[in-house]
Amino acid sequence: MAELPEGVDSRFRYVLLVSKRAEQLIQGSQPKMKSRHAKPTRVAMEEIEKNQVKWQLTEPVEEPTALEDEPTEE
């Protein structure tokens, strides 16, 4: 693959999308299209390249760290 699919802004995001979709396929989800590939990862790659998988980017949720939870001693 020379270029990223339309709407995917980085290789890292592409890998995350493919892995999430492949995991769905492994867990029993039906493919969204006929594919010549048998492996879930390749099917997921093809679905994302053809814009068959809907996704959206959400704002990160800030979680407190362990250091913020500890009471301070003065």
PQR file of N, CA, C, O and H, with PARSE charges and radii, in Angstrom:
ATOM      1  N   MET A   1       0.843  -1.172   0.000 -0.4000 1.5000
ATOM      2  CA  MET A   1       0.000   0.000   0.000 -0.0000 2.0000
ATOM      3  C   MET A   1       0.892   1.241   0.000  0.5500 1.7000
ATOM      4  O   MET A   1       1.673   1.449   0.928 -0.5500 1.4000
ATOM      5  N   ALA A   2       0.775   2.047  -1.026 -0.4000 1.5000
ATOM      6  CA  ALA A   2       1.604   3.232  -1.153 -0.0000 2.0000
ATOM      7  C   ALA A   2       1.018   4.420  -0.404  0.5500 1.7000
ATOM      8  O   ALA A   2       1.758   5.197   0.197 -0.5500 1.4000
ATOM      9  H   ALA A   2       0.141   1.877  -1.780  0.4000 1.0000
ATOM     10  N   GLU A   3      -0.300   4.568  -0.433 -0.4000 1.5000
ATOM     11  CA  GLU A   3      -0.952   5.711   0.198 -0.0000 2.0000
ATOM     12  C   GLU A   3      -1.934   5.228   1.251  0.5500 1.7000
ATOM     13  O   GLU A   3      -2.388   4.084   1.232 -0.5500 1.4000
ATOM     14  H   GLU A   3      -0.902   3.936  -0.921  0.4000 1.0000
ATOM     15  N   LEU A   4      -2.249   6.131   2.169 -0.4000 1.5000
ATOM     16  CA  LEU A   4      -3.260   5.827   3.176 -0.0000 2.0000
ATOM     17  C   LEU A   4      -4.647   5.987   2.564  0.5500 1.7000
ATOM     18  O   LEU A   4      -4.835   6.815   1.672 -0.5500 1.4000
ATOM     19  H   LEU A   4      -1.881   7.060   2.184  0.4000 1.0000
ATOM     20  N   PRO A   5      -5.614   5.210   3.027 -0.5600 1.5000
ATOM     21  CA  PRO A   5      -6.983   5.379   2.529  0.2800 2.0000
ATOM     22  C   PRO A   5      -7.509   6.778   2.849  0.5500 1.7000
ATOM     23  O   PRO A   5      -7.022   7.433   3.771 -0.5500 1.4000
ATOM     24  N   GLU A   6      -8.493   7.228   2.092 -0.4000 1.5000
ATOM     25  CA  GLU A   6      -9.083   8.532   2.288 -0.0000 2.0000
ATOM     26  C   GLU A   6      -9.652   8.656   3.706  0.5500 1.7000
ATOM     27  O   GLU A   6     -10.354   7.765   4.186 -0.5500 1.4000
ATOM     28  H   GLU A   6      -8.888   6.696   1.343  0.4000 1.0000
ATOM     29  N   GLY A   7      -9.342   9.763   4.359 -0.4000 1.5000
ATOM     30  CA  GLY A   7      -9.858  10.016   5.698 -0.0000 2.0000
ATOM     31  C   GLY A   7      -8.969   9.518   6.823  0.5500 1.7000
ATOM     32  O   GLY A   7      -9.195   9.868   7.981 -0.5500 1.4000
ATOM     33  H   GLY A   7      -8.772  10.487   3.970  0.4000 1.0000
ATOM     34  N   VAL A   8      -7.969   8.714   6.514 -0.4000 1.5000
ATOM     35  CA  VAL A   8      -7.049   8.209   7.534 -0.0000 2.0000
ATOM     36  C   VAL A   8      -5.820   9.106   7.522  0.5500 1.7000
ATOM     37  O   VAL A   8      -5.152   9.244   6.497 -0.5500 1.4000
ATOM     38  H   VAL A   8      -7.785   8.429   5.573  0.4000 1.0000
ATOM     39  N   ASP A   9      -5.525   9.719   8.675 -0.4000 1.5000
ATOM     40  CA  ASP A   9      -4.494  10.751   8.708 -0.0000 2.0000
ATOM     41  C   ASP A   9      -3.085  10.263   9.038  0.5500 1.7000
ATOM     42  O   ASP A   9      -2.126  11.018   8.878 -0.5500 1.4000
ATOM     43  H   ASP A   9      -6.068   9.606   9.507  0.4000 1.0000
ATOM     44  N   SER A  10      -2.936   9.012   9.497 -0.4000 1.5000
ATOM     45  CA  SER A  10      -1.592   8.528   9.808 -0.0000 2.0000
ATOM     46  C   SER A  10      -1.538   7.005   9.708  0.5500 1.7000
ATOM     47  O   SER A  10      -2.564   6.328   9.766 -0.5500 1.4000
ATOM     48  H   SER A  10      -3.715   8.398   9.627  0.4000 1.0000
ATOM     49  N   ARG A  11      -0.338   6.490   9.559 -0.4000 1.5000
ATOM     50  CA  ARG A  11      -0.164   5.028   9.506 -0.0000 2.0000
ATOM     51  C   ARG A  11      -0.568   4.385  10.823  0.5500 1.7000
ATOM     52  O   ARG A  11      -1.138   3.294  10.847 -0.5500 1.4000
ATOM     53  H   ARG A  11       0.495   7.040   9.511  0.4000 1.0000
ATOM     54  N   PHE A  12      -0.267   5.072  11.915 -0.4000 1.5000
ATOM     55  CA  PHE A  12      -0.620   4.553  13.233 -0.0000 2.0000
ATOM     56  C   PHE A  12      -2.137   4.362  13.340  0.5500 1.7000
ATOM     57  O   PHE A  12      -2.600   3.318  13.797 -0.5500 1.4000
ATOM     58  H   PHE A  12       0.196   5.958  11.896  0.4000 1.0000
ATOM     59  N   ARG A  13      -2.906   5.367  12.919 -0.4000 1.5000
ATOM     60  CA  ARG A  13      -4.371   5.266  12.972 -0.0000 2.0000
ATOM     61  C   ARG A  13      -4.858   4.148  12.043  0.5500 1.7000
ATOM     62  O   ARG A  13      -5.797   3.427  12.381 -0.5500 1.4000
ATOM     63  H   ARG A  13      -2.529   6.216  12.548  0.4000 1.0000
ATOM     64  N   TYR A  14      -4.223   4.004  10.879 -0.4000 1.5000
ATOM     65  CA  TYR A  14      -4.597   2.943   9.946 -0.0000 2.0000
ATOM     66  C   TYR A  14      -4.404   1.569  10.588  0.5500 1.7000
ATOM     67  O   TYR A  14      -5.270   0.701  10.481 -0.5500 1.4000
ATOM     68  H   TYR A  14      -3.460   4.590  10.605  0.4000 1.0000
ATOM     69  N   VAL A  15      -3.281   1.382  11.245 -0.4000 1.5000
ATOM     70  CA  VAL A  15      -3.005   0.100  11.914 -0.0000 2.0000
ATOM     71  C   VAL A  15      -4.030  -0.153  13.016  0.5500 1.7000
ATOM     72  O   VAL A  15      -4.508  -1.277  13.175 -0.5500 1.4000
ATOM     73  H   VAL A  15      -2.578   2.088  11.332  0.4000 1.0000
ATOM     74  N   LEU A  16      -4.370   0.888  13.778 -0.4000 1.5000
ATOM     75  CA  LEU A  16      -5.385   0.731  14.830 -0.0000 2.0000
ATOM     76  C   LEU A  16      -6.741   0.356  14.245  0.5500 1.7000
ATOM     77  O   LEU A  16      -7.416  -0.535  14.761 -0.5500 1.4000
ATOM     78  H   LEU A  16      -3.982   1.801  13.649  0.4000 1.0000
ATOM     79  N   LEU A  17      -7.140   1.023  13.180 -0.4000 1.5000
ATOM     80  CA  LEU A  17      -8.427   0.721  12.546 -0.0000 2.0000
ATOM     81  C   LEU A  17      -8.460  -0.715  12.024  0.5500 1.7000
ATOM     82  O   LEU A  17      -9.432  -1.439  12.237 -0.5500 1.4000
ATOM     83  H   LEU A  17      -6.593   1.747  12.761  0.4000 1.0000
ATOM     84  N   VAL A  18      -7.401  -1.113  11.347 -0.4000 1.5000
ATOM     85  CA  VAL A  18      -7.346  -2.471  10.796 -0.0000 2.0000
ATOM     86  C   VAL A  18      -7.377  -3.499  11.910  0.5500 1.7000
ATOM     87  O   VAL A  18      -8.084  -4.501  11.803 -0.5500 1.4000
ATOM     88  H   VAL A  18      -6.611  -0.524  11.175  0.4000 1.0000
ATOM     89  N   SER A  19      -6.628  -3.272  12.977 -0.4000 1.5000
ATOM     90  CA  SER A  19      -6.591  -4.263  14.056 -0.0000 2.0000
ATOM     91  C   SER A  19      -7.933  -4.370  14.770  0.5500 1.7000
ATOM     92  O   SER A  19      -8.360  -5.471  15.117 -0.5500 1.4000
ATOM     93  H   SER A  19      -6.054  -2.457  13.064  0.4000 1.0000
ATOM     94  N   LYS A  20      -8.602  -3.239  14.994 -0.4000 1.5000
ATOM     95  CA  LYS A  20      -9.927  -3.275  15.635 -0.0000 2.0000
ATOM     96  C   LYS A  20     -10.933  -4.011  14.759  0.5500 1.7000
ATOM     97  O   LYS A  20     -11.714  -4.829  15.246 -0.5500 1.4000
ATOM     98  H   LYS A  20      -8.255  -2.344  14.712  0.4000 1.0000
ATOM     99  N   ARG A  21     -10.908  -3.714  13.463 -0.4000 1.5000
ATOM    100  CA  ARG A  21     -11.857  -4.367  12.553 -0.0000 2.0000
ATOM    101  C   ARG A  21     -11.543  -5.852  12.423  0.5500 1.7000
ATOM    102  O   ARG A  21     -12.460  -6.673  12.395 -0.5500 1.4000
ATOM    103  H   ARG A  21     -10.274  -3.050  13.067  0.4000 1.0000
ATOM    104  N   ALA A  22     -10.268  -6.211  12.345 -0.4000 1.5000
ATOM    105  CA  ALA A  22      -9.877  -7.624  12.271 -0.0000 2.0000
ATOM    106  C   ALA A  22     -10.341  -8.370  13.512  0.5500 1.7000
ATOM    107  O   ALA A  22     -10.814  -9.502  13.411 -0.5500 1.4000
ATOM    108  H   ALA A  22      -9.523  -5.544  12.368  0.4000 1.0000
ATOM    109  N   GLU A  23     -10.211  -7.754  14.677 -0.4000 1.5000
ATOM    110  CA  GLU A  23     -10.668  -8.381  15.921 -0.0000 2.0000
ATOM    111  C   GLU A  23     -12.179  -8.602  15.882  0.5500 1.7000
ATOM    112  O   GLU A  23     -12.661  -9.640  16.336 -0.5500 1.4000
ATOM    113  H   GLU A  23      -9.826  -6.834  14.758  0.4000 1.0000
ATOM    114  N   GLN A  24     -12.936  -7.634  15.342 -0.4000 1.5000
ATOM    115  CA  GLN A  24     -14.385  -7.810  15.192 -0.0000 2.0000
ATOM    116  C   GLN A  24     -14.691  -9.008  14.296  0.5500 1.7000
ATOM    117  O   GLN A  24     -15.582  -9.801  14.598 -0.5500 1.4000
ATOM    118  H   GLN A  24     -12.545  -6.791  14.973  0.4000 1.0000
ATOM    119  N   LEU A  25     -13.958  -9.137  13.207 -0.4000 1.5000
ATOM    120  CA  LEU A  25     -14.169 -10.261  12.289 -0.0000 2.0000
ATOM    121  C   LEU A  25     -13.838 -11.590  12.962  0.5500 1.7000
ATOM    122  O   LEU A  25     -14.551 -12.576  12.777 -0.5500 1.4000
ATOM    123  H   LEU A  25     -13.234  -8.492  12.961  0.4000 1.0000
ATOM    124  N   ILE A  26     -12.772 -11.617  13.731 -0.4000 1.5000
ATOM    125  CA  ILE A  26     -12.380 -12.837  14.438 -0.0000 2.0000
ATOM    126  C   ILE A  26     -13.458 -13.231  15.446  0.5500 1.7000
ATOM    127  O   ILE A  26     -13.731 -14.416  15.639 -0.5500 1.4000
ATOM    128  H   ILE A  26     -12.192 -10.816  13.881  0.4000 1.0000
ATOM    129  N   GLN A  27     -14.071 -12.231  16.088 -0.4000 1.5000
ATOM    130  CA  GLN A  27     -15.099 -12.495  17.089 -0.0000 2.0000
ATOM    131  C   GLN A  27     -16.448 -12.878  16.468  0.5500 1.7000
ATOM    132  O   GLN A  27     -17.399 -13.162  17.197 -0.5500 1.4000
ATOM    133  H   GLN A  27     -13.850 -11.268  15.931  0.4000 1.0000
ATOM    134  N   GLY A  28     -16.542 -12.891  15.138 -0.4000 1.5000
ATOM    135  CA  GLY A  28     -17.754 -13.370  14.488 -0.0000 2.0000
ATOM    136  C   GLY A  28     -18.540 -12.352  13.692  0.5500 1.7000
ATOM    137  O   GLY A  28     -19.574 -12.694  13.118 -0.5500 1.4000
ATOM    138  H   GLY A  28     -15.769 -12.661  14.546  0.4000 1.0000
ATOM    139  N   SER A  29     -18.086 -11.119  13.640 -0.4000 1.5000
ATOM    140  CA  SER A  29     -18.765 -10.098  12.856 -0.0000 2.0000
ATOM    141  C   SER A  29     -18.698 -10.463  11.369  0.5500 1.7000
ATOM    142  O   SER A  29     -17.705 -11.026  10.908 -0.5500 1.4000
ATOM    143  H   SER A  29     -17.246 -10.842  14.106  0.4000 1.0000
ATOM    144  N   GLN A  30     -19.738 -10.144  10.636 -0.4000 1.5000
ATOM    145  CA  GLN A  30     -19.788 -10.459   9.214 -0.0000 2.0000
ATOM    146  C   GLN A  30     -18.995  -9.436   8.401  0.5500 1.7000
ATOM    147  O   GLN A  30     -19.049  -8.242   8.694 -0.5500 1.4000
ATOM    148  H   GLN A  30     -20.545  -9.686  11.010  0.4000 1.0000
ATOM    149  N   PRO A  31     -18.264  -9.887   7.389 -0.5600 1.5000
ATOM    150  CA  PRO A  31     -17.562  -8.947   6.508  0.2800 2.0000
ATOM    151  C   PRO A  31     -18.563  -8.038   5.791  0.5500 1.7000
ATOM    152  O   PRO A  31     -19.680  -8.461   5.492 -0.5500 1.4000
ATOM    153  N   LYS A  32     -18.175  -6.820   5.519 -0.4000 1.5000
ATOM    154  CA  LYS A  32     -19.051  -5.853   4.871 -0.0000 2.0000
ATOM    155  C   LYS A  32     -19.053  -5.994   3.352  0.5500 1.7000
ATOM    156  O   LYS A  32     -19.859  -5.365   2.666 -0.5500 1.4000
ATOM    157  H   LYS A  32     -17.267  -6.476   5.761  0.4000 1.0000
ATOM    158  N   MET A  33     -18.150  -6.821   2.829 -0.4000 1.5000
ATOM    159  CA  MET A  33     -18.068  -7.013   1.385 -0.0000 2.0000
ATOM    160  C   MET A  33     -17.407  -8.353   1.087  0.5500 1.7000
ATOM    161  O   MET A  33     -16.744  -8.936   1.945 -0.5500 1.4000
ATOM    162  H   MET A  33     -17.496  -7.333   3.386  0.4000 1.0000
ATOM    163  N   LYS A  34     -17.593  -8.826  -0.120 -0.4000 1.5000
ATOM    164  CA  LYS A  34     -16.900 -10.042  -0.560 -0.0000 2.0000
ATOM    165  C   LYS A  34     -15.433  -9.705  -0.733  0.5500 1.7000
ATOM    166  O   LYS A  34     -15.081  -8.642  -1.245 -0.5500 1.4000
ATOM    167  H   LYS A  34     -18.131  -8.353  -0.817  0.4000 1.0000
ATOM    168  N   SER A  35     -14.580 -10.624  -0.302 -0.4000 1.5000
ATOM    169  CA  SER A  35     -13.152 -10.401  -0.418 -0.0000 2.0000
ATOM    170  C   SER A  35     -12.486 -11.657  -0.966  0.5500 1.7000
ATOM    171  O   SER A  35     -12.953 -12.772  -0.733 -0.5500 1.4000
ATOM    172  H   SER A  35     -14.865 -11.488   0.114  0.4000 1.0000
ATOM    173  N   ARG A  36     -11.412 -11.469  -1.681 -0.4000 1.5000
ATOM    174  CA  ARG A  36     -10.670 -12.628  -2.177 -0.0000 2.0000
ATOM    175  C   ARG A  36      -9.726 -13.157  -1.102  0.5500 1.7000
ATOM    176  O   ARG A  36      -9.106 -14.207  -1.271 -0.5500 1.4000
ATOM    177  H   ARG A  36     -11.032 -10.563  -1.870  0.4000 1.0000
ATOM    178  N   HIS A  37      -9.624 -12.427  -0.003 -0.4000 1.5000
ATOM    179  CA  HIS A  37      -8.739 -12.813   1.097 -0.0000 2.0000
ATOM    180  C   HIS A  37      -9.493 -13.638   2.131  0.5500 1.7000
ATOM    181  O   HIS A  37     -10.697 -13.464   2.322 -0.5500 1.4000
ATOM    182  H   HIS A  37     -10.127 -11.574   0.134  0.4000 1.0000
ATOM    183  N   ALA A  38      -8.776 -14.536   2.794 -0.4000 1.5000
ATOM    184  CA  ALA A  38      -9.374 -15.363   3.833 -0.0000 2.0000
ATOM    185  C   ALA A  38      -9.002 -14.881   5.229  0.5500 1.7000
ATOM    186  O   ALA A  38      -9.752 -15.099   6.180 -0.5500 1.4000
ATOM    187  H   ALA A  38      -7.799 -14.678   2.639  0.4000 1.0000
ATOM    188  N   LYS A  39      -7.860 -14.233   5.360 -0.4000 1.5000
ATOM    189  CA  LYS A  39      -7.388 -13.801   6.677 -0.0000 2.0000
ATOM    190  C   LYS A  39      -8.112 -12.524   7.117  0.5500 1.7000
ATOM    191  O   LYS A  39      -8.281 -11.598   6.324 -0.5500 1.4000
ATOM    192  H   LYS A  39      -7.250 -14.056   4.587  0.4000 1.0000
ATOM    193  N   PRO A  40      -8.539 -12.482   8.383 -0.5600 1.5000
ATOM    194  CA  PRO A  40      -9.291 -11.320   8.873  0.2800 2.0000
ATOM    195  C   PRO A  40      -8.552  -9.995   8.725  0.5500 1.7000
ATOM    196  O   PRO A  40      -9.177  -8.968   8.459 -0.5500 1.4000
ATOM    197  N   THR A  41      -7.243 -10.003   8.891 -0.4000 1.5000
ATOM    198  CA  THR A  41      -6.482  -8.760   8.774 -0.0000 2.0000
ATOM    199  C   THR A  41      -6.546  -8.216   7.356  0.5500 1.7000
ATOM    200  O   THR A  41      -6.723  -7.015   7.153 -0.5500 1.4000
ATOM    201  H   THR A  41      -6.736 -10.837   9.107  0.4000 1.0000
ATOM    202  N   ARG A  42      -6.402  -9.094   6.382 -0.4000 1.5000
ATOM    203  CA  ARG A  42      -6.456  -8.650   4.977 -0.0000 2.0000
ATOM    204  C   ARG A  42      -7.861  -8.196   4.593  0.5500 1.7000
ATOM    205  O   ARG A  42      -8.020  -7.237   3.837 -0.5500 1.4000
ATOM    206  H   ARG A  42      -6.257 -10.070   6.547  0.4000 1.0000
ATOM    207  N   VAL A  43      -8.882  -8.881   5.111 -0.4000 1.5000
ATOM    208  CA  VAL A  43     -10.270  -8.467   4.853 -0.0000 2.0000
ATOM    209  C   VAL A  43     -10.489  -7.079   5.444  0.5500 1.7000
ATOM    210  O   VAL A  43     -11.071  -6.212   4.793 -0.5500 1.4000
ATOM    211  H   VAL A  43      -8.753  -9.660   5.725  0.4000 1.0000
ATOM    212  N   ALA A  44     -10.023  -6.864   6.683 -0.4000 1.5000
ATOM    213  CA  ALA A  44     -10.162  -5.567   7.335 -0.0000 2.0000
ATOM    214  C   ALA A  44      -9.445  -4.475   6.547  0.5500 1.7000
ATOM    215  O   ALA A  44      -9.978  -3.377   6.384 -0.5500 1.4000
ATOM    216  H   ALA A  44      -9.550  -7.569   7.212  0.4000 1.0000
ATOM    217  N   MET A  45      -8.247  -4.766   6.060 -0.4000 1.5000
ATOM    218  CA  MET A  45      -7.509  -3.786   5.262 -0.0000 2.0000
ATOM    219  C   MET A  45      -8.299  -3.397   4.010  0.5500 1.7000
ATOM    220  O   MET A  45      -8.395  -2.219   3.667 -0.5500 1.4000
ATOM    221  H   MET A  45      -7.814  -5.658   6.193  0.4000 1.0000
ATOM    222  N   GLU A  46      -8.854  -4.385   3.346 -0.4000 1.5000
ATOM    223  CA  GLU A  46      -9.617  -4.115   2.126 -0.0000 2.0000
ATOM    224  C   GLU A  46     -10.879  -3.303   2.430  0.5500 1.7000
ATOM    225  O   GLU A  46     -11.218  -2.383   1.686 -0.5500 1.4000
ATOM    226  H   GLU A  46      -8.776  -5.342   3.625  0.4000 1.0000
ATOM    227  N   GLU A  47     -11.575  -3.642   3.520 -0.4000 1.5000
ATOM    228  CA  GLU A  47     -12.778  -2.900   3.898 -0.0000 2.0000
ATOM    229  C   GLU A  47     -12.455  -1.440   4.190  0.5500 1.7000
ATOM    230  O   GLU A  47     -13.193  -0.548   3.772 -0.5500 1.4000
ATOM    231  H   GLU A  47     -11.300  -4.390   4.124  0.4000 1.0000
ATOM    232  N   ILE A  48     -11.370  -1.189   4.896 -0.4000 1.5000
ATOM    233  CA  ILE A  48     -10.998   0.183   5.235 -0.0000 2.0000
ATOM    234  C   ILE A  48     -10.539   0.939   3.991  0.5500 1.7000
ATOM    235  O   ILE A  48     -10.868   2.114   3.827 -0.5500 1.4000
ATOM    236  H   ILE A  48     -10.771  -1.913   5.236  0.4000 1.0000
ATOM    237  N   GLU A  49      -9.792   0.289   3.127 -0.4000 1.5000
ATOM    238  CA  GLU A  49      -9.348   0.937   1.887 -0.0000 2.0000
ATOM    239  C   GLU A  49     -10.526   1.327   1.002  0.5500 1.7000
ATOM    240  O   GLU A  49     -10.462   2.331   0.294 -0.5500 1.4000
ATOM    241  H   GLU A  49      -9.525  -0.665   3.260  0.4000 1.0000
ATOM    242  N   LYS A  50     -11.604   0.540   1.037 -0.4000 1.5000
ATOM    243  CA  LYS A  50     -12.787   0.831   0.208 -0.0000 2.0000
ATOM    244  C   LYS A  50     -13.840   1.625   0.974  0.5500 1.7000
ATOM    245  O   LYS A  50     -14.977   1.755   0.521 -0.5500 1.4000
ATOM    246  H   LYS A  50     -11.656  -0.276   1.612  0.4000 1.0000
ATOM    247  N   ASN A  51     -13.455   2.159   2.143 -0.4000 1.5000
ATOM    248  CA  ASN A  51     -14.326   3.019   2.946 -0.0000 2.0000
ATOM    249  C   ASN A  51     -15.619   2.325   3.384  0.5500 1.7000
ATOM    250  O   ASN A  51     -16.669   2.965   3.440 -0.5500 1.4000
ATOM    251  H   ASN A  51     -12.531   2.053   2.511  0.4000 1.0000
ATOM    252  N   GLN A  52     -15.558   1.045   3.691 -0.4000 1.5000
ATOM    253  CA  GLN A  52     -16.728   0.289   4.124 -0.0000 2.0000
ATOM    254  C   GLN A  52     -16.920   0.338   5.639  0.5500 1.7000
ATOM    255  O   GLN A  52     -17.999   0.007   6.131 -0.5500 1.4000
ATOM    256  H   GLN A  52     -14.705   0.526   3.646  0.4000 1.0000
ATOM    257  N   VAL A  53     -15.900   0.741   6.379 -0.4000 1.5000
ATOM    258  CA  VAL A  53     -15.948   0.769   7.834 -0.0000 2.0000
ATOM    259  C   VAL A  53     -16.096   2.221   8.286  0.5500 1.7000
ATOM    260  O   VAL A  53     -15.282   3.076   7.938 -0.5500 1.4000
ATOM    261  H   VAL A  53     -15.023   1.010   5.979  0.4000 1.0000
ATOM    262  N   LYS A  54     -17.143   2.486   9.064 -0.4000 1.5000
ATOM    263  CA  LYS A  54     -17.368   3.835   9.575 -0.0000 2.0000
ATOM    264  C   LYS A  54     -16.636   3.994  10.906  0.5500 1.7000
ATOM    265  O   LYS A  54     -16.688   3.110  11.761 -0.5500 1.4000
ATOM    266  H   LYS A  54     -17.804   1.791   9.347  0.4000 1.0000
ATOM    267  N   TRP A  55     -15.960   5.120  11.072 -0.4000 1.5000
ATOM    268  CA  TRP A  55     -15.261   5.408  12.312 -0.0000 2.0000
ATOM    269  C   TRP A  55     -15.201   6.910  12.489  0.5500 1.7000
ATOM    270  O   TRP A  55     -15.359   7.673  11.536 -0.5500 1.4000
ATOM    271  H   TRP A  55     -15.918   5.838  10.377  0.4000 1.0000
ATOM    272  N   GLN A  56     -14.970   7.323  13.731 -0.4000 1.5000
ATOM    273  CA  GLN A  56     -14.799   8.753  13.988 -0.0000 2.0000
ATOM    274  C   GLN A  56     -13.785   8.948  15.091  0.5500 1.7000
ATOM    275  O   GLN A  56     -13.628   8.103  15.973 -0.5500 1.4000
ATOM    276  H   GLN A  56     -14.842   6.703  14.505  0.4000 1.0000
ATOM    277  N   LEU A  57     -13.115  10.048  15.030 -0.4000 1.5000
ATOM    278  CA  LEU A  57     -12.102  10.399  16.003 -0.0000 2.0000
ATOM    279  C   LEU A  57     -12.779  11.141  17.143  0.5500 1.7000
ATOM    280  O   LEU A  57     -13.522  12.094  16.904 -0.5500 1.4000
ATOM    281  H   LEU A  57     -13.242  10.734  14.313  0.4000 1.0000
ATOM    282  N   THR A  58     -12.536  10.721  18.377 -0.4000 1.5000
ATOM    283  CA  THR A  58     -13.113  11.396  19.533 -0.0000 2.0000
ATOM    284  C   THR A  58     -12.005  12.073  20.334  0.5500 1.7000
ATOM    285  O   THR A  58     -10.832  11.714  20.229 -0.5500 1.4000
ATOM    286  H   THR A  58     -11.933   9.947  18.572  0.4000 1.0000
ATOM    287  N   GLU A  59     -12.393  13.038  21.119 -0.4000 1.5000
ATOM    288  CA  GLU A  59     -11.442  13.744  21.969 -0.0000 2.0000
ATOM    289  C   GLU A  59     -10.919  12.791  23.038  0.5500 1.7000
ATOM    290  O   GLU A  59     -11.685  11.983  23.562 -0.5500 1.4000
ATOM    291  H   GLU A  59     -13.346  13.330  21.204  0.4000 1.0000
ATOM    292  N   PRO A  60      -9.634  12.867  23.375 -0.5600 1.5000
ATOM    293  CA  PRO A  60      -9.096  12.009  24.423  0.2800 2.0000
ATOM    294  C   PRO A  60      -9.693  12.376  25.785  0.5500 1.7000
ATOM    295  O   PRO A  60      -9.955  13.544  26.072 -0.5500 1.4000
ATOM    296  N   VAL A  61      -9.898  11.363  26.602 -0.4000 1.5000
ATOM    297  CA  VAL A  61     -10.419  11.562  27.946 -0.0000 2.0000
ATOM    298  C   VAL A  61      -9.241  11.596  28.912  0.5500 1.7000
ATOM    299  O   VAL A  61      -8.413  10.685  28.940 -0.5500 1.4000
ATOM    300  H   VAL A  61      -9.686  10.414  26.369  0.4000 1.0000
ATOM    301  N   GLU A  62      -9.183  12.647  29.690 -0.4000 1.5000
ATOM    302  CA  GLU A  62      -8.084  12.770  30.628 -0.0000 2.0000
ATOM    303  C   GLU A  62      -8.418  11.990  31.894  0.5500 1.7000
ATOM    304  O   GLU A  62      -9.449  12.223  32.525 -0.5500 1.4000
ATOM    305  H   GLU A  62      -9.855  13.387  29.667  0.4000 1.0000
ATOM    306  N   GLU A  63      -7.542  11.069  32.255 -0.4000 1.5000
ATOM    307  CA  GLU A  63      -7.742  10.258  33.447 -0.0000 2.0000
ATOM    308  C   GLU A  63      -6.731  10.671  34.496  0.5500 1.7000
ATOM    309  O   GLU A  63      -5.593  11.005  34.166 -0.5500 1.4000
ATOM    310  H   GLU A  63      -6.704  10.880  31.743  0.4000 1.0000
ATOM    311  N   PRO A  64      -7.135  10.650  35.766 -0.5600 1.5000
ATOM    312  CA  PRO A  64      -6.179  11.018  36.818  0.2800 2.0000
ATOM    313  C   PRO A  64      -5.071   9.968  36.930  0.5500 1.7000
ATOM    314  O   PRO A  64      -5.307   8.776  36.736 -0.5500 1.4000
ATOM    315  N   THR A  65      -3.895  10.421  37.238 -0.4000 1.5000
ATOM    316  CA  THR A  65      -2.776   9.504  37.408 -0.0000 2.0000
ATOM    317  C   THR A  65      -2.701   9.049  38.857  0.5500 1.7000
ATOM    318  O   THR A  65      -3.371   9.618  39.719 -0.5500 1.4000
ATOM    319  H   THR A  65      -3.703  11.390  37.395  0.4000 1.0000
ATOM    320  N   ALA A  66      -1.910   8.052  39.128 -0.4000 1.5000
ATOM    321  CA  ALA A  66      -1.752   7.539  40.488 -0.0000 2.0000
ATOM    322  C   ALA A  66      -1.186   8.608  41.415  0.5500 1.7000
ATOM    323  O   ALA A  66      -1.527   8.648  42.597 -0.5500 1.4000
ATOM    324  H   ALA A  66      -1.366   7.591  38.428  0.4000 1.0000
ATOM    325  N   LEU A  67      -0.334   9.463  40.891 -0.4000 1.5000
ATOM    326  CA  LEU A  67       0.252  10.519  41.720 -0.0000 2.0000
ATOM    327  C   LEU A  67      -0.782  11.557  42.130  0.5500 1.7000
ATOM    328  O   LEU A  67      -0.682  12.127  43.216 -0.5500 1.4000
ATOM    329  H   LEU A  67      -0.058   9.430  39.931  0.4000 1.0000
ATOM    330  N   GLU A  68      -1.763  11.811  41.289 -0.4000 1.5000
ATOM    331  CA  GLU A  68      -2.806  12.781  41.606 -0.0000 2.0000
ATOM    332  C   GLU A  68      -3.769  12.245  42.651  0.5500 1.7000
ATOM    333  O   GLU A  68      -4.394  13.023  43.371 -0.5500 1.4000
ATOM    334  H   GLU A  68      -1.844  11.349  40.406  0.4000 1.0000
ATOM    335  N   ASP A  69      -3.900  10.910  42.747 -0.4000 1.5000
ATOM    336  CA  ASP A  69      -4.836  10.284  43.685 -0.0000 2.0000
ATOM    337  C   ASP A  69      -4.289  10.218  45.106  0.5500 1.7000
ATOM    338  O   ASP A  69      -5.065  10.114  46.056 -0.5500 1.4000
ATOM    339  H   ASP A  69      -3.393  10.277  42.162  0.4000 1.0000
ATOM    340  N   GLU A  70      -2.969  10.277  45.270 -0.4000 1.5000
ATOM    341  CA  GLU A  70      -2.371  10.135  46.591 -0.0000 2.0000
ATOM    342  C   GLU A  70      -2.568  11.408  47.427  0.5500 1.7000
ATOM    343  O   GLU A  70      -2.380  12.516  46.926 -0.5500 1.4000
ATOM    344  H   GLU A  70      -2.339  10.361  44.499  0.4000 1.0000
ATOM    345  N   PRO A  71      -2.943  11.246  48.689 -0.5600 1.5000
ATOM    346  CA  PRO A  71      -3.073  12.436  49.536  0.2800 2.0000
ATOM    347  C   PRO A  71      -1.694  13.021  49.839  0.5500 1.7000
ATOM    348  O   PRO A  71      -0.717  12.288  49.989 -0.5500 1.4000
ATOM    349  N   THR A  72      -1.629  14.306  49.926 -0.4000 1.5000
ATOM    350  CA  THR A  72      -0.355  14.952  50.217 -0.0000 2.0000
ATOM    351  C   THR A  72      -0.197  15.115  51.719  0.5500 1.7000
ATOM    352  O   THR A  72      -1.155  15.439  52.421 -0.5500 1.4000
ATOM    353  H   THR A  72      -2.423  14.902  49.804  0.4000 1.0000
ATOM    354  N   GLU A  73       0.998  14.893  52.200 -0.4000 1.5000
ATOM    355  CA  GLU A  73       1.291  15.042  53.625 -0.0000 2.0000
ATOM    356  C   GLU A  73       2.060  16.337  53.828  0.5500 1.7000
ATOM    357  O   GLU A  73       3.100  16.549  53.204 -0.5500 1.4000
ATOM    358  H   GLU A  73       1.776  14.630  51.629  0.4000 1.0000
ATOM    359  N   GLU A  74       1.568  17.176  54.670 -0.4000 1.5000
ATOM    360  CA  GLU A  74       2.250  18.446  54.929 -0.0000 2.0000
ATOM    361  C   GLU A  74       2.583  18.586  56.368  0.5500 1.7000
ATOM    362  O   GLU A  74       3.161  19.595  56.773 -0.5500 1.4000
ATOM    363  H   GLU A  74       0.724  17.004  55.176  0.4000 1.0000
TER
END
